[in-house]
């Protein structure tokens, strides 16, 4: 990873951390994460949302191993 990409990622992380999202009011964080995921334009990707407002990115890739990454908003 080059230095320019590192700076971009750090900027995105700072922006994400600055979003107001206390317990029960995480919708701004969810909306930000959803926009980032949609912007990635991943082929075969599906963004899902549960009843509590959690979001999930499912990428269909036949034959590939399953992987789950989880983070709390």
mmCIF file of the N, C-alpha and C atoms, coordinates in Angstrom:
data_MODEL
# 
_entry.id   MODEL 
# 
loop_
_atom_site.group_PDB 
_atom_site.id 
_atom_site.type_symbol 
_atom_site.label_atom_id 
_atom_site.label_alt_id 
_atom_site.label_comp_id 
_atom_site.label_asym_id 
_atom_site.label_entity_id 
_atom_site.label_seq_id 
_atom_site.pdbx_PDB_ins_code 
_atom_site.Cartn_x 
_atom_site.Cartn_y 
_atom_site.Cartn_z 
_atom_site.occupancy 
_atom_site.B_iso_or_equiv 
_atom_site.pdbx_formal_charge 
_atom_site.auth_seq_id 
_atom_site.auth_comp_id 
_atom_site.auth_asym_id 
_atom_site.auth_atom_id 
_atom_site.pdbx_PDB_model_num 
ATOM 1   N N  . UNK A 1 1  ? 0.850   -1.168  0.000  1.00 0.00 ? 1  UNK A N  1 
ATOM 2   C CA . UNK A 1 1  ? 0.000   0.000   0.000  1.00 0.00 ? 1  UNK A CA 1 
ATOM 3   C C  . UNK A 1 1  ? 0.901   1.238   0.000  1.00 0.00 ? 1  UNK A C  1 
ATOM 4   N N  . UNK A 1 2  ? 0.611   2.144   -0.922 1.00 0.00 ? 2  UNK A N  1 
ATOM 5   C CA . UNK A 1 2  ? 1.456   3.333   -1.006 1.00 0.00 ? 2  UNK A CA 1 
ATOM 6   C C  . UNK A 1 2  ? 1.018   4.394   0.010  1.00 0.00 ? 2  UNK A C  1 
ATOM 7   N N  . UNK A 1 3  ? 1.851   5.395   0.190  1.00 0.00 ? 3  UNK A N  1 
ATOM 8   C CA . UNK A 1 3  ? 1.587   6.435   1.192  1.00 0.00 ? 3  UNK A CA 1 
ATOM 9   C C  . UNK A 1 3  ? 0.312   7.212   0.903  1.00 0.00 ? 3  UNK A C  1 
ATOM 10  N N  . UNK A 1 4  ? 0.021   7.444   -0.362 1.00 0.00 ? 4  UNK A N  1 
ATOM 11  C CA . UNK A 1 4  ? -1.193  8.186   -0.720 1.00 0.00 ? 4  UNK A CA 1 
ATOM 12  C C  . UNK A 1 4  ? -2.444  7.423   -0.281 1.00 0.00 ? 4  UNK A C  1 
ATOM 13  N N  . UNK A 1 5  ? -2.464  6.121   -0.507 1.00 0.00 ? 5  UNK A N  1 
ATOM 14  C CA . UNK A 1 5  ? -3.615  5.297   -0.099 1.00 0.00 ? 5  UNK A CA 1 
ATOM 15  C C  . UNK A 1 5  ? -3.744  5.265   1.421  1.00 0.00 ? 5  UNK A C  1 
ATOM 16  N N  . UNK A 1 6  ? -2.612  5.210   2.117  1.00 0.00 ? 6  UNK A N  1 
ATOM 17  C CA . UNK A 1 6  ? -2.635  5.245   3.578  1.00 0.00 ? 6  UNK A CA 1 
ATOM 18  C C  . UNK A 1 6  ? -3.265  6.541   4.080  1.00 0.00 ? 6  UNK A C  1 
ATOM 19  N N  . UNK A 1 7  ? -2.928  7.659   3.441  1.00 0.00 ? 7  UNK A N  1 
ATOM 20  C CA . UNK A 1 7  ? -3.505  8.950   3.819  1.00 0.00 ? 7  UNK A CA 1 
ATOM 21  C C  . UNK A 1 7  ? -5.013  8.963   3.562  1.00 0.00 ? 7  UNK A C  1 
ATOM 22  N N  . UNK A 1 8  ? -5.447  8.410   2.438  1.00 0.00 ? 8  UNK A N  1 
ATOM 23  C CA . UNK A 1 8  ? -6.876  8.339   2.123  1.00 0.00 ? 8  UNK A CA 1 
ATOM 24  C C  . UNK A 1 8  ? -7.631  7.524   3.163  1.00 0.00 ? 8  UNK A C  1 
ATOM 25  N N  . UNK A 1 9  ? -7.083  6.362   3.531  1.00 0.00 ? 9  UNK A N  1 
ATOM 26  C CA . UNK A 1 9  ? -7.731  5.502   4.522  1.00 0.00 ? 9  UNK A CA 1 
ATOM 27  C C  . UNK A 1 9  ? -7.799  6.180   5.886  1.00 0.00 ? 9  UNK A C  1 
ATOM 28  N N  . UNK A 1 10 ? -6.749  6.873   6.266  1.00 0.00 ? 10 UNK A N  1 
ATOM 29  C CA . UNK A 1 10 ? -6.739  7.585   7.535  1.00 0.00 ? 10 UNK A CA 1 
ATOM 30  C C  . UNK A 1 10 ? -7.792  8.691   7.538  1.00 0.00 ? 10 UNK A C  1 
ATOM 31  N N  . UNK A 1 11 ? -7.921  9.382   6.431  1.00 0.00 ? 11 UNK A N  1 
ATOM 32  C CA . UNK A 1 11 ? -8.934  10.433  6.297  1.00 0.00 ? 11 UNK A CA 1 
ATOM 33  C C  . UNK A 1 11 ? -10.342 9.840   6.420  1.00 0.00 ? 11 UNK A C  1 
ATOM 34  N N  . UNK A 1 12 ? -10.581 8.716   5.771  1.00 0.00 ? 12 UNK A N  1 
ATOM 35  C CA . UNK A 1 12 ? -11.884 8.055   5.856  1.00 0.00 ? 12 UNK A CA 1 
ATOM 36  C C  . UNK A 1 12 ? -12.175 7.595   7.282  1.00 0.00 ? 12 UNK A C  1 
ATOM 37  N N  . UNK A 1 13 ? -11.158 7.065   7.958  1.00 0.00 ? 13 UNK A N  1 
ATOM 38  C CA . UNK A 1 13 ? -11.331 6.617   9.342  1.00 0.00 ? 13 UNK A CA 1 
ATOM 39  C C  . UNK A 1 13 ? -11.654 7.791   10.258 1.00 0.00 ? 13 UNK A C  1 
ATOM 40  N N  . UNK A 1 14 ? -10.966 8.911   10.073 1.00 0.00 ? 14 UNK A N  1 
ATOM 41  C CA . UNK A 1 14 ? -11.243 10.106  10.878 1.00 0.00 ? 14 UNK A CA 1 
ATOM 42  C C  . UNK A 1 14 ? -12.676 10.587  10.647 1.00 0.00 ? 14 UNK A C  1 
ATOM 43  N N  . UNK A 1 15 ? -13.106 10.575  9.392  1.00 0.00 ? 15 UNK A N  1 
ATOM 44  C CA . UNK A 1 15 ? -14.470 10.998  9.080  1.00 0.00 ? 15 UNK A CA 1 
ATOM 45  C C  . UNK A 1 15 ? -15.486 10.069  9.744  1.00 0.00 ? 15 UNK A C  1 
ATOM 46  N N  . UNK A 1 16 ? -15.263 8.776   9.657  1.00 0.00 ? 16 UNK A N  1 
ATOM 47  C CA . UNK A 1 16 ? -16.165 7.807   10.271 1.00 0.00 ? 16 UNK A CA 1 
ATOM 48  C C  . UNK A 1 16 ? -16.231 8.000   11.784 1.00 0.00 ? 16 UNK A C  1 
ATOM 49  N N  . UNK A 1 17 ? -15.089 8.210   12.407 1.00 0.00 ? 17 UNK A N  1 
ATOM 50  C CA . UNK A 1 17 ? -15.045 8.379   13.866 1.00 0.00 ? 17 UNK A CA 1 
ATOM 51  C C  . UNK A 1 17 ? -15.688 9.682   14.323 1.00 0.00 ? 17 UNK A C  1 
ATOM 52  N N  . UNK A 1 18 ? -15.793 10.650  13.447 1.00 0.00 ? 18 UNK A N  1 
ATOM 53  C CA . UNK A 1 18 ? -16.367 11.943  13.822 1.00 0.00 ? 18 UNK A CA 1 
ATOM 54  C C  . UNK A 1 18 ? -17.895 11.973  13.723 1.00 0.00 ? 18 UNK A C  1 
ATOM 55  N N  . UNK A 1 19 ? -18.500 10.918  13.185 1.00 0.00 ? 19 UNK A N  1 
ATOM 56  C CA . UNK A 1 19 ? -19.957 10.887  13.010 1.00 0.00 ? 19 UNK A CA 1 
ATOM 57  C C  . UNK A 1 19 ? -20.625 10.626  14.358 1.00 0.00 ? 19 UNK A C  1 
ATOM 58  N N  . UNK A 1 20 ? -21.602 11.467  14.697 1.00 0.00 ? 20 UNK A N  1 
ATOM 59  C CA . UNK A 1 20 ? -22.359 11.310  15.937 1.00 0.00 ? 20 UNK A CA 1 
ATOM 60  C C  . UNK A 1 20 ? -23.216 10.058  15.824 1.00 0.00 ? 20 UNK A C  1 
ATOM 61  N N  . UNK A 1 21 ? -23.016 9.109   16.748 1.00 0.00 ? 21 UNK A N  1 
ATOM 62  C CA . UNK A 1 21 ? -23.773 7.865   16.681 1.00 0.00 ? 21 UNK A CA 1 
ATOM 63  C C  . UNK A 1 21 ? -23.816 7.142   18.008 1.00 0.00 ? 21 UNK A C  1 
ATOM 64  N N  . UNK A 1 22 ? -24.396 7.786   19.042 1.00 0.00 ? 22 UNK A N  1 
ATOM 65  C CA . UNK A 1 22 ? -24.486 7.096   20.332 1.00 0.00 ? 22 UNK A CA 1 
ATOM 66  C C  . UNK A 1 22 ? -25.432 5.901   20.258 1.00 0.00 ? 22 UNK A C  1 
ATOM 67  N N  . UNK A 1 23 ? -25.371 5.062   21.270 1.00 0.00 ? 23 UNK A N  1 
ATOM 68  C CA . UNK A 1 23 ? -26.199 3.858   21.327 1.00 0.00 ? 23 UNK A CA 1 
ATOM 69  C C  . UNK A 1 23 ? -27.667 4.194   21.058 1.00 0.00 ? 23 UNK A C  1 
ATOM 70  N N  . UNK A 1 24 ? -28.238 3.475   20.115 1.00 0.00 ? 24 UNK A N  1 
ATOM 71  C CA . UNK A 1 24 ? -29.631 3.693   19.736 1.00 0.00 ? 24 UNK A CA 1 
ATOM 72  C C  . UNK A 1 24 ? -29.830 4.722   18.642 1.00 0.00 ? 24 UNK A C  1 
ATOM 73  N N  . UNK A 1 25 ? -28.793 5.491   18.346 1.00 0.00 ? 25 UNK A N  1 
ATOM 74  C CA . UNK A 1 25 ? -28.873 6.523   17.299 1.00 0.00 ? 25 UNK A CA 1 
ATOM 75  C C  . UNK A 1 25 ? -27.741 6.369   16.286 1.00 0.00 ? 25 UNK A C  1 
ATOM 76  N N  . UNK A 1 26 ? -27.457 5.132   15.927 1.00 0.00 ? 26 UNK A N  1 
ATOM 77  C CA . UNK A 1 26 ? -26.343 4.858   15.024 1.00 0.00 ? 26 UNK A CA 1 
ATOM 78  C C  . UNK A 1 26 ? -26.680 5.053   13.550 1.00 0.00 ? 26 UNK A C  1 
ATOM 79  N N  . UNK A 1 27 ? -27.864 5.574   13.246 1.00 0.00 ? 27 UNK A N  1 
ATOM 80  C CA . UNK A 1 27 ? -28.308 5.649   11.846 1.00 0.00 ? 27 UNK A CA 1 
ATOM 81  C C  . UNK A 1 27 ? -27.367 6.470   10.969 1.00 0.00 ? 27 UNK A C  1 
ATOM 82  N N  . UNK A 1 28 ? -26.741 7.498   11.513 1.00 0.00 ? 28 UNK A N  1 
ATOM 83  C CA . UNK A 1 28 ? -25.806 8.292   10.692 1.00 0.00 ? 28 UNK A CA 1 
ATOM 84  C C  . UNK A 1 28 ? -24.575 7.460   10.321 1.00 0.00 ? 28 UNK A C  1 
ATOM 85  N N  . UNK A 1 29 ? -24.098 6.679   11.267 1.00 0.00 ? 29 UNK A N  1 
ATOM 86  C CA . UNK A 1 29 ? -22.954 5.800   11.001 1.00 0.00 ? 29 UNK A CA 1 
ATOM 87  C C  . UNK A 1 29 ? -23.353 4.755   9.963  1.00 0.00 ? 29 UNK A C  1 
ATOM 88  N N  . UNK A 1 30 ? -24.529 4.150   10.154 1.00 0.00 ? 30 UNK A N  1 
ATOM 89  C CA . UNK A 1 30 ? -25.023 3.135   9.213  1.00 0.00 ? 30 UNK A CA 1 
ATOM 90  C C  . UNK A 1 30 ? -25.144 3.721   7.809  1.00 0.00 ? 30 UNK A C  1 
ATOM 91  N N  . UNK A 1 31 ? -25.690 4.922   7.700  1.00 0.00 ? 31 UNK A N  1 
ATOM 92  C CA . UNK A 1 31 ? -25.850 5.549   6.388  1.00 0.00 ? 31 UNK A CA 1 
ATOM 93  C C  . UNK A 1 31 ? -24.500 5.810   5.721  1.00 0.00 ? 31 UNK A C  1 
ATOM 94  N N  . UNK A 1 32 ? -23.517 6.220   6.521  1.00 0.00 ? 32 UNK A N  1 
ATOM 95  C CA . UNK A 1 32 ? -22.174 6.464   5.987  1.00 0.00 ? 32 UNK A CA 1 
ATOM 96  C C  . UNK A 1 32 ? -21.564 5.155   5.470  1.00 0.00 ? 32 UNK A C  1 
ATOM 97  N N  . UNK A 1 33 ? -21.631 4.120   6.292  1.00 0.00 ? 33 UNK A N  1 
ATOM 98  C CA . UNK A 1 33 ? -21.058 2.829   5.903  1.00 0.00 ? 33 UNK A CA 1 
ATOM 99  C C  . UNK A 1 33 ? -21.763 2.287   4.668  1.00 0.00 ? 33 UNK A C  1 
ATOM 100 N N  . UNK A 1 34 ? -23.084 2.411   4.623  1.00 0.00 ? 34 UNK A N  1 
ATOM 101 C CA . UNK A 1 34 ? -23.840 1.953   3.452  1.00 0.00 ? 34 UNK A CA 1 
ATOM 102 C C  . UNK A 1 34 ? -23.380 2.690   2.194  1.00 0.00 ? 34 UNK A C  1 
ATOM 103 N N  . UNK A 1 35 ? -23.205 4.001   2.288  1.00 0.00 ? 35 UNK A N  1 
ATOM 104 C CA . UNK A 1 35 ? -22.764 4.790   1.126  1.00 0.00 ? 35 UNK A CA 1 
ATOM 105 C C  . UNK A 1 35 ? -21.381 4.350   0.655  1.00 0.00 ? 35 UNK A C  1 
ATOM 106 N N  . UNK A 1 36 ? -20.487 4.080   1.602  1.00 0.00 ? 36 UNK A N  1 
ATOM 107 C CA . UNK A 1 36 ? -19.141 3.613   1.236  1.00 0.00 ? 36 UNK A CA 1 
ATOM 108 C C  . UNK A 1 36 ? -19.229 2.262   0.533  1.00 0.00 ? 36 UNK A C  1 
ATOM 109 N N  . UNK A 1 37 ? -20.018 1.343   1.096  1.00 0.00 ? 37 UNK A N  1 
ATOM 110 C CA . UNK A 1 37 ? -20.162 0.016   0.483  1.00 0.00 ? 37 UNK A CA 1 
ATOM 111 C C  . UNK A 1 37 ? -20.770 0.108   -0.911 1.00 0.00 ? 37 UNK A C  1 
ATOM 112 N N  . UNK A 1 38 ? -21.800 0.944   -1.067 1.00 0.00 ? 38 UNK A N  1 
ATOM 113 C CA . UNK A 1 38 ? -22.418 1.112   -2.387 1.00 0.00 ? 38 UNK A CA 1 
ATOM 114 C C  . UNK A 1 38 ? -21.420 1.697   -3.386 1.00 0.00 ? 38 UNK A C  1 
ATOM 115 N N  . UNK A 1 39 ? -20.573 2.602   -2.911 1.00 0.00 ? 39 UNK A N  1 
ATOM 116 C CA . UNK A 1 39 ? -19.581 3.234   -3.781 1.00 0.00 ? 39 UNK A CA 1 
ATOM 117 C C  . UNK A 1 39 ? -18.500 2.285   -4.269 1.00 0.00 ? 39 UNK A C  1 
ATOM 118 N N  . UNK A 1 40 ? -18.324 1.162   -3.580 1.00 0.00 ? 40 UNK A N  1 
ATOM 119 C CA . UNK A 1 40 ? -17.306 0.198   -3.993 1.00 0.00 ? 40 UNK A CA 1 
ATOM 120 C C  . UNK A 1 40 ? -17.689 -0.540  -5.275 1.00 0.00 ? 40 UNK A C  1 
ATOM 121 N N  . UNK A 1 41 ? -18.971 -0.586  -5.572 1.00 0.00 ? 41 UNK A N  1 
ATOM 122 C CA . UNK A 1 41 ? -19.465 -1.229  -6.802 1.00 0.00 ? 41 UNK A CA 1 
ATOM 123 C C  . UNK A 1 41 ? -18.913 -2.654  -6.962 1.00 0.00 ? 41 UNK A C  1 
ATOM 124 N N  . UNK A 1 42 ? -19.056 -3.462  -5.919 1.00 0.00 ? 42 UNK A N  1 
ATOM 125 C CA . UNK A 1 42 ? -18.560 -4.831  -5.946 1.00 0.00 ? 42 UNK A CA 1 
ATOM 126 C C  . UNK A 1 42 ? -19.550 -5.718  -6.691 1.00 0.00 ? 42 UNK A C  1 
ATOM 127 N N  . UNK A 1 43 ? -19.068 -6.405  -7.699 1.00 0.00 ? 43 UNK A N  1 
ATOM 128 C CA . UNK A 1 43 ? -19.921 -7.282  -8.501 1.00 0.00 ? 43 UNK A CA 1 
ATOM 129 C C  . UNK A 1 43 ? -20.481 -8.410  -7.633 1.00 0.00 ? 43 UNK A C  1 
ATOM 130 N N  . UNK A 1 44 ? -21.771 -8.626  -7.714 1.00 0.00 ? 44 UNK A N  1 
ATOM 131 C CA . UNK A 1 44 ? -22.424 -9.688  -6.962 1.00 0.00 ? 44 UNK A CA 1 
ATOM 132 C C  . UNK A 1 44 ? -22.698 -9.341  -5.507 1.00 0.00 ? 44 UNK A C  1 
ATOM 133 N N  . UNK A 1 45 ? -22.458 -8.081  -5.122 1.00 0.00 ? 45 UNK A N  1 
ATOM 134 C CA . UNK A 1 45 ? -22.646 -7.678  -3.729 1.00 0.00 ? 45 UNK A CA 1 
ATOM 135 C C  . UNK A 1 45 ? -24.098 -7.299  -3.465 1.00 0.00 ? 45 UNK A C  1 
ATOM 136 N N  . UNK A 1 46 ? -24.536 -7.609  -2.260 1.00 0.00 ? 46 UNK A N  1 
ATOM 137 C CA . UNK A 1 46 ? -25.885 -7.278  -1.820 1.00 0.00 ? 46 UNK A CA 1 
ATOM 138 C C  . UNK A 1 46 ? -25.772 -6.696  -0.410 1.00 0.00 ? 46 UNK A C  1 
ATOM 139 N N  . UNK A 1 47 ? -26.341 -5.509  -0.196 1.00 0.00 ? 47 UNK A N  1 
ATOM 140 C CA . UNK A 1 47 ? -26.343 -4.887  1.124  1.00 0.00 ? 47 UNK A CA 1 
ATOM 141 C C  . UNK A 1 47 ? -27.670 -5.208  1.790  1.00 0.00 ? 47 UNK A C  1 
ATOM 142 N N  . UNK A 1 48 ? -27.590 -5.818  2.972  1.00 0.00 ? 48 UNK A N  1 
ATOM 143 C CA . UNK A 1 48 ? -28.774 -6.225  3.716  1.00 0.00 ? 48 UNK A CA 1 
ATOM 144 C C  . UNK A 1 48 ? -28.837 -5.452  5.026  1.00 0.00 ? 48 UNK A C  1 
ATOM 145 N N  . UNK A 1 49 ? -30.053 -5.254  5.529  1.00 0.00 ? 49 UNK A N  1 
ATOM 146 C CA . UNK A 1 49 ? -30.235 -4.571  6.806  1.00 0.00 ? 49 UNK A CA 1 
ATOM 147 C C  . UNK A 1 49 ? -31.175 -5.395  7.680  1.00 0.00 ? 49 UNK A C  1 
ATOM 148 N N  . UNK A 1 50 ? -30.816 -5.548  8.952  1.00 0.00 ? 50 UNK A N  1 
ATOM 149 C CA . UNK A 1 50 ? -31.689 -6.301  9.854  1.00 0.00 ? 50 UNK A CA 1 
ATOM 150 C C  . UNK A 1 50 ? -32.676 -5.369  10.561 1.00 0.00 ? 50 UNK A C  1 
ATOM 151 N N  . UNK A 1 51 ? -33.539 -5.941  11.386 1.00 0.00 ? 51 UNK A N  1 
ATOM 152 C CA . UNK A 1 51 ? -34.588 -5.177  12.065 1.00 0.00 ? 51 UNK A CA 1 
ATOM 153 C C  . UNK A 1 51 ? -34.036 -4.151  13.051 1.00 0.00 ? 51 UNK A C  1 
ATOM 154 N N  . UNK A 1 52 ? -32.818 -4.362  13.516 1.00 0.00 ? 52 UNK A N  1 
ATOM 155 C CA . UNK A 1 52 ? -32.218 -3.441  14.479 1.00 0.00 ? 52 UNK A CA 1 
ATOM 156 C C  . UNK A 1 52 ? -31.356 -2.367  13.823 1.00 0.00 ? 52 UNK A C  1 
ATOM 157 N N  . UNK A 1 53 ? -31.252 -2.407  12.500 1.00 0.00 ? 53 UNK A N  1 
ATOM 158 C CA . UNK A 1 53 ? -30.481 -1.398  11.786 1.00 0.00 ? 53 UNK A CA 1 
ATOM 159 C C  . UNK A 1 53 ? -29.071 -1.814  11.446 1.00 0.00 ? 53 UNK A C  1 
ATOM 160 N N  . UNK A 1 54 ? -28.695 -3.041  11.782 1.00 0.00 ? 54 UNK A N  1 
ATOM 161 C CA . UNK A 1 54 ? -27.369 -3.527  11.389 1.00 0.00 ? 54 UNK A CA 1 
ATOM 162 C C  . UNK A 1 54 ? -27.316 -3.762  9.888  1.00 0.00 ? 54 UNK A C  1 
ATOM 163 N N  . UNK A 1 55 ? -26.164 -3.542  9.286  1.00 0.00 ? 55 UNK A N  1 
ATOM 164 C CA . UNK A 1 55 ? -26.032 -3.770  7.853  1.00 0.00 ? 55 UNK A CA 1 
ATOM 165 C C  . UNK A 1 55 ? -25.011 -4.869  7.592  1.00 0.00 ? 55 UNK A C  1 
ATOM 166 N N  . UNK A 1 56 ? -25.232 -5.567  6.508  1.00 0.00 ? 56 UNK A N  1 
ATOM 167 C CA . UNK A 1 56 ? -24.399 -6.702  6.120  1.00 0.00 ? 56 UNK A CA 1 
ATOM 168 C C  . UNK A 1 56 ? -24.132 -6.610  4.627  1.00 0.00 ? 56 UNK A C  1 
ATOM 169 N N  . UNK A 1 57 ? -22.928 -6.926  4.244  1.00 0.00 ? 57 UNK A N  1 
ATOM 170 C CA . UNK A 1 57 ? -22.573 -6.983  2.821  1.00 0.00 ? 57 UNK A CA 1 
ATOM 171 C C  . UNK A 1 57 ? -22.355 -8.443  2.471  1.00 0.00 ? 57 UNK A C  1 
ATOM 172 N N  . UNK A 1 58 ? -23.174 -8.941  1.585  1.00 0.00 ? 58 UNK A N  1 
ATOM 173 C CA . UNK A 1 58 ? -23.040 -10.322 1.119  1.00 0.00 ? 58 UNK A CA 1 
ATOM 174 C C  . UNK A 1 58 ? -22.511 -10.283 -0.313 1.00 0.00 ? 58 UNK A C  1 
ATOM 175 N N  . UNK A 1 59 ? -21.434 -11.011 -0.533 1.00 0.00 ? 59 UNK A N  1 
ATOM 176 C CA . UNK A 1 59 ? -20.853 -11.094 -1.870 1.00 0.00 ? 59 UNK A CA 1 
ATOM 177 C C  . UNK A 1 59 ? -20.922 -12.548 -2.303 1.00 0.00 ? 59 UNK A C  1 
ATOM 178 N N  . UNK A 1 60 ? -21.662 -12.803 -3.344 1.00 0.00 ? 60 UNK A N  1 
ATOM 179 C CA . UNK A 1 60 ? -21.775 -14.164 -3.847 1.00 0.00 ? 60 UNK A CA 1 
ATOM 180 C C  . UNK A 1 60 ? -20.547 -14.473 -4.700 1.00 0.00 ? 60 UNK A C  1 
ATOM 181 N N  . UNK A 1 61 ? -19.861 -15.531 -4.317 1.00 0.00 ? 61 UNK A N  1 
ATOM 182 C CA . UNK A 1 61 ? -18.664 -15.943 -5.032 1.00 0.00 ? 61 UNK A CA 1 
ATOM 183 C C  . UNK A 1 61 ? -18.578 -17.465 -4.928 1.00 0.00 ? 61 UNK A C  1 
ATOM 184 N N  . UNK A 1 62 ? -19.117 -18.134 -5.894 1.00 0.00 ? 62 UNK A N  1 
ATOM 185 C CA . UNK A 1 62 ? -19.160 -19.599 -5.888 1.00 0.00 ? 62 UNK A CA 1 
ATOM 186 C C  . UNK A 1 62 ? -17.771 -20.196 -5.736 1.00 0.00 ? 62 UNK A C  1 
ATOM 187 N N  . UNK A 1 63 ? -17.651 -21.152 -4.839 1.00 0.00 ? 63 UNK A N  1 
ATOM 188 C CA . UNK A 1 63 ? -16.409 -21.879 -4.669 1.00 0.00 ? 63 UNK A CA 1 
ATOM 189 C C  . UNK A 1 63 ? -15.390 -21.216 -3.757 1.00 0.00 ? 63 UNK A C  1 
ATOM 190 N N  . UNK A 1 64 ? -15.640 -19.975 -3.367 1.00 0.00 ? 64 UNK A N  1 
ATOM 191 C CA . UNK A 1 64 ? -14.692 -19.282 -2.491 1.00 0.00 ? 64 UNK A CA 1 
ATOM 192 C C  . UNK A 1 64 ? -15.011 -19.607 -1.036 1.00 0.00 ? 64 UNK A C  1 
ATOM 193 N N  . UNK A 1 65 ? -14.000 -19.587 -0.173 1.00 0.00 ? 65 UNK A N  1 
ATOM 194 C CA . UNK A 1 65 ? -14.276 -19.831 1.245  1.00 0.00 ? 65 UNK A CA 1 
ATOM 195 C C  . UNK A 1 65 ? -15.114 -18.694 1.831  1.00 0.00 ? 65 UNK A C  1 
ATOM 196 N N  . UNK A 1 66 ? -15.887 -19.004 2.865  1.00 0.00 ? 66 UNK A N  1 
ATOM 197 C CA . UNK A 1 66 ? -16.715 -17.996 3.520  1.00 0.00 ? 66 UNK A CA 1 
ATOM 198 C C  . UNK A 1 66 ? -15.860 -17.219 4.516  1.00 0.00 ? 66 UNK A C  1 
ATOM 199 N N  . UNK A 1 67 ? -16.168 -15.935 4.618  1.00 0.00 ? 67 UNK A N  1 
ATOM 200 C CA . UNK A 1 67 ? -15.431 -15.051 5.511  1.00 0.00 ? 67 UNK A CA 1 
ATOM 201 C C  . UNK A 1 67 ? -16.424 -14.078 6.127  1.00 0.00 ? 67 UNK A C  1 
ATOM 202 N N  . UNK A 1 68 ? -16.338 -13.857 7.419  1.00 0.00 ? 68 UNK A N  1 
ATOM 203 C CA . UNK A 1 68 ? -17.193 -12.896 8.104  1.00 0.00 ? 68 UNK A CA 1 
ATOM 204 C C  . UNK A 1 68 ? -16.306 -11.883 8.804  1.00 0.00 ? 68 UNK A C  1 
ATOM 205 N N  . UNK A 1 69 ? -16.514 -10.609 8.487  1.00 0.00 ? 69 UNK A N  1 
ATOM 206 C CA . UNK A 1 69 ? -15.860 -9.514  9.206  1.00 0.00 ? 69 UNK A CA 1 
ATOM 207 C C  . UNK A 1 69 ? -16.971 -8.777  9.936  1.00 0.00 ? 69 UNK A C  1 
ATOM 208 N N  . UNK A 1 70 ? -16.757 -8.505  11.188 1.00 0.00 ? 70 UNK A N  1 
ATOM 209 C CA . UNK A 1 70 ? -17.802 -7.893  12.000 1.00 0.00 ? 70 UNK A CA 1 
ATOM 210 C C  . UNK A 1 70 ? -17.242 -6.691  12.744 1.00 0.00 ? 70 UNK A C  1 
ATOM 211 N N  . UNK A 1 71 ? -18.058 -5.650  12.860 1.00 0.00 ? 71 UNK A N  1 
ATOM 212 C CA . UNK A 1 71 ? -17.669 -4.461  13.617 1.00 0.00 ? 71 UNK A CA 1 
ATOM 213 C C  . UNK A 1 71 ? -18.919 -3.844  14.223 1.00 0.00 ? 71 UNK A C  1 
ATOM 214 N N  . UNK A 1 72 ? -18.758 -3.244  15.372 1.00 0.00 ? 72 UNK A N  1 
ATOM 215 C CA . UNK A 1 72 ? -19.881 -2.597  16.040 1.00 0.00 ? 72 UNK A CA 1 
ATOM 216 C C  . UNK A 1 72 ? -19.946 -1.145  15.605 1.00 0.00 ? 72 UNK A C  1 
ATOM 217 N N  . UNK A 1 73 ? -21.167 -0.676  15.310 1.00 0.00 ? 73 UNK A N  1 
ATOM 218 C CA . UNK A 1 73 ? -21.336 0.736   14.964 1.00 0.00 ? 73 UNK A CA 1 
ATOM 219 C C  . UNK A 1 73 ? -21.393 1.524   16.244 1.00 0.00 ? 73 UNK A C  1 
# 
